[in-house]
Amino acid sequence: MTQQYIAKCRQMLDSIEAQTPHIQQAAQWFADTILAGRMVHVFGSGHSRIMVEEMWPRYGSFPGFNPIVELSLTFHNLVVGANGQRQAMFLENVPGLADRILRNFALTRQDSALIISSSGCNVVPIEMAELFQRQGVKVVALITKEHSEQSTSKRADRKKLGDFADLILDTGAPVGDAMLTIPELDTPVAPGSTVGGAVVVNSLKAEVARLLTEAGRPPKVLSAGVVVGAERAVDLFESAYDEHAHRLAKLYQQVGIPSYVSQENTQDL
């Protein structure tokens, strides 16, 4: 089973490598956002939260990304009872919740977004992408393409995440996500979208770091003391978190001020 799973993962890696031009295009949009002093908004519900946290903050990552992680949609570690999985699965299909989340931020056309949903069929991620696009924000969708194409959207109009994306990236996982079939077990096991998603996210991260460095603005990368020395590691962590705070402050300063939204969203037209 282990060898089979690893072989399936190698196939996913080949699929992701074939998307290199699209990954580089998305990275260019993200780098442009960061160079403009703005943030790349990263959102995922359910287990897609894993990809959000993989982007930032963790070792090998850097500021410029706004991880939008709603606990009501992602904290289901208790599985049942209060804060359980049933509630999270229900809430990620409640229309209007995405609007309430984004109401907290003042967006501009200089922003960009990465929305992650393996199926691309749940309401909140779809509405997130729709609302970003409505405000002129470029949207990159990370989905499992084959699975999304064969799944049914939970939106009333049956539109999917891909319908509101300027660019679509694919985890490379199969329909249903689970990749292995075990004799005498009638359901497949061992999902692959997390592996593929993490590869895509880190490829994006590396491409963005390259672009920022080439532009003369190398990122403040969270680094281990064993690699850069204890003192520099602390300096990098502090300066990276400070930069994140300063960028995030811009998203809050003009919340709810229509003149700001109008001015910022039309300045590039």
C-alpha positions in Angstrom: 0.0 0.0 0.0 2.8 2.4 0.8 4.5 1.9 -2.5 1.2 2.3 -4.3 0.4 5.6 -2.5 3.9 7.0 -3.3 3.5 6.0 -6.9 0.1 7.9 -7.0 1.8 10.9 -5.5 4.5 10.8 -8.2 1.8 11.0 -10.8 0.4 14.0 -9.0 3.8 15.7 -9.0 4.0 15.2 -12.8 0.6 16.8 -13.2 1.6 19.8 -11.0 4.8 20.2 -12.9 2.9 20.5 -16.2 1.1 23.5 -14.7 4.3 25.4 -14.2 3.3 28.3 -16.5 0.0 28.8 -14.6 1.8 28.6 -11.3 4.2 31.3 -12.4 1.4 33.5 -13.6 -0.3 33.2 -10.3 2.9 34.0 -8.5 3.4 37.1 -10.6 0.0 38.4 -9.6 0.8 37.6 -5.9 4.2 39.3 -6.1 2.7 42.4 -7.7 0.3 42.6 -4.8 3.0 42.2 -2.2 5.3 44.8 -4.0 2.3 47.2 -3.9 2.2 46.9 -0.1 -1.0 45.0 -0.2 -1.9 41.3 0.7 -2.8 38.1 -1.0 -5.9 36.8 0.7 -5.8 33.0 1.2 -9.0 31.2 2.2 -10.2 27.6 2.6 -12.9 25.9 4.6 -12.8 22.5 6.1 -9.5 20.6 5.5 -8.5 23.2 3.0 -7.4 25.2 6.0 -4.3 23.1 5.9 -3.2 24.8 2.7 -3.9 28.3 4.1 -1.6 27.6 7.1 1.0 26.1 4.8 1.2 29.4 3.0 1.8 31.5 6.1 3.0 31.6 8.8 5.5 28.7 9.1 9.2 28.1 8.4 10.1 28.9 4.9 7.3 31.4 4.5 7.1 35.2 4.5 4.7 38.0 5.0 2.4 39.3 2.3 -0.3 36.7 2.7 -3.6 37.2 4.7 -4.7 33.8 6.0 -8.5 33.9 6.4 -9.3 30.9 8.7 -12.8 30.9 10.1 -12.9 28.6 13.2 -16.6 27.9 12.6 -15.7 26.4 9.3 -12.4 24.7 10.2 -12.2 23.8 13.9 -13.8 20.4 14.0 -11.2 18.4 15.9 -13.8 17.3 18.4 -15.6 15.6 15.4 -18.9 15.4 17.2 -20.6 17.5 19.9 -19.9 21.3 20.2 -17.7 22.6 17.4 -18.1 19.3 15.5 -17.7 18.3 11.9 -21.5 18.3 11.2 -21.8 22.0 12.0 -18.7 23.0 10.0 -20.0 21.1 6.9 -23.4 22.8 7.3 -21.9 26.3 7.7 -19.6 26.1 4.7 -22.8 25.9 2.6 -24.6 28.8 4.2 -25.2 31.6 1.6 -24.1 35.1 2.8 -21.4 33.9 5.3 -18.6 34.9 2.8 -19.9 38.4 2.7 -19.9 38.7 6.5 -16.3 37.5 6.5 -15.0 39.9 3.8 -17.0 42.8 5.4 -14.0 43.0 7.8 -11.5 44.1 5.2 -11.1 47.0 2.9 -10.1 45.5 -0.5 -8.5 47.1 -3.5 -7.7 46.0 -7.1 -4.1 45.7 -6.0 -5.0 42.7 -3.8 -5.2 39.2 -5.1 -6.7 36.0 -3.7 -6.0 32.2 -3.5 -9.2 30.2 -2.7 -8.8 26.5 -1.9 -11.5 23.9 -2.2 -10.9 20.4 -3.5 -14.4 20.0 -4.8 -15.0 23.6 -5.7 -18.6 23.0 -4.9 -19.2 24.4 -1.4 -21.0 27.7 -1.1 -18.7 29.8 1.1 -15.5 29.3 -1.0 -17.5 30.0 -4.2 -19.0 33.1 -2.8 -15.6 34.2 -1.6 -14.3 34.1 -5.1 -17.3 35.8 -6.5 -17.1 38.7 -4.0 -13.4 39.1 -4.6 -13.9 39.3 -8.4 -16.7 41.7 -8.0 -14.3 44.1 -6.3 -11.7 43.7 -9.0 -9.4 41.3 -7.1 -7.7 38.6 -9.2 -8.7 35.1 -8.0 -6.6 32.0 -8.2 -8.6 28.8 -7.4 -6.9 25.7 -6.2 -9.2 22.7 -6.8 -9.0 19.0 -7.7 -10.1 19.4 -11.3 -11.3 15.9 -12.1 -13.2 15.7 -8.8 -14.8 19.2 -9.2 -15.9 18.4 -12.8 -17.8 15.3 -11.7 -19.2 16.9 -8.5 -22.4 18.9 -8.1 -22.3 22.4 -6.8 -24.3 23.1 -3.6 -25.1 26.6 -4.9 -28.7 27.1 -6.2 -27.3 28.1 -9.7 -24.9 25.2 -9.7 -21.9 27.4 -10.4 -18.6 26.2 -9.0 -15.4 27.9 -7.7 -13.8 27.6 -11.1 -16.6 29.8 -12.5 -15.3 32.7 -10.5 -11.5 32.2 -10.9 -9.1 34.2 -13.2 -6.8 31.1 -13.1 -7.3 27.5 -11.9 -4.7 25.3 -10.4 -5.2 21.6 -9.9 -4.0 19.4 -7.0 -3.8 16.4 -9.4 -5.7 14.1 -7.0 -8.3 11.7 -8.4 -12.1 11.8 -8.3 -13.2 11.3 -4.7 -9.7 12.2 -3.5 -8.9 8.8 -1.9 -6.3 7.1 -4.1 -6.0 3.5 -3.0 -8.3 0.5 -3.3 -7.8 -2.4 -0.9 -9.0 -5.9 -1.7 -12.3 -6.7 0.1 -12.8 -3.0 1.1 -15.5 -1.4 -1.1 -14.4 2.2 -0.4 -11.0 3.8 -1.4 -8.7 5.2 1.2 -5.7 7.6 1.5 -6.6 11.0 0.0 -4.2 12.9 -2.2 -5.4 16.5 -2.4 -3.5 17.6 0.7 -0.2 16.3 -0.8 -0.9 17.9 -4.2 -2.2 21.1 -2.6 0.9 21.5 -0.4 3.1 21.1 -3.4 1.2 23.7 -5.4 1.2 26.2 -2.4 4.9 25.8 -1.8 5.7 26.1 -5.5 3.7 29.4 -5.5 5.6 30.5 -2.4 9.0 29.8 -4.0 8.1 31.6 -7.3 6.9 34.6 -5.3 10.1 34.7 -3.3 12.1 34.6 -6.5 10.1 37.5 -8.0 10.3 39.6 -4.9 14.1 39.1 -4.7 14.6 39.9 -8.3 12.6 43.1 -7.8 15.1 44.1 -5.0 12.6 43.4 -2.2 13.7 40.0 -0.8 11.2 38.7 1.7 11.7 38.2 5.4 11.5 34.4 5.5 10.8 32.7 8.8 13.9 30.6 9.3 15.2 28.1 11.8 18.0 29.1 14.1 19.9 25.9 13.2 20.1 27.3 9.6 20.6 31.1 10.1 21.8 31.3 13.7 19.7 32.0 16.7 20.0 35.8 16.7 19.1 36.2 13.0 16.2 33.7 13.4 14.7 35.9 16.1 15.2 39.0 14.1 13.5 37.5 11.1 10.6 36.3 13.1 10.1 39.7 14.8 10.5 41.7 11.6 8.3 39.3 9.6 5.5 39.5 12.2 5.8 43.3 12.3 5.5 43.5 8.6 2.5 41.3 8.6 0.9 43.5 11.2 1.6 46.7 9.2 0.1 45.2 6.0 -2.9 43.9 7.9 -3.5 47.3 9.5 -4.1 48.7 6.0 -7.0 46.2 5.5 -8.7 47.6 8.6 -8.0 51.3 8.5 -10.6 52.2 5.8 -13.2 49.5 6.4 -16.7 50.8 5.6 -15.5 54.0 4.0 -17.2 54.1 0.5 -15.0 56.9 -0.9 -11.9 54.9 -0.1 -13.3 51.8 -1.8 -14.3 53.7 -4.8 -11.1 55.6 -5.1 -8.8 52.6 -4.6 -10.8 50.3 -6.9 -10.9 52.8 -9.8 -7.3 54.1 -9.7 -6.0 51.5 -12.1 -8.9 51.7 -14.5 
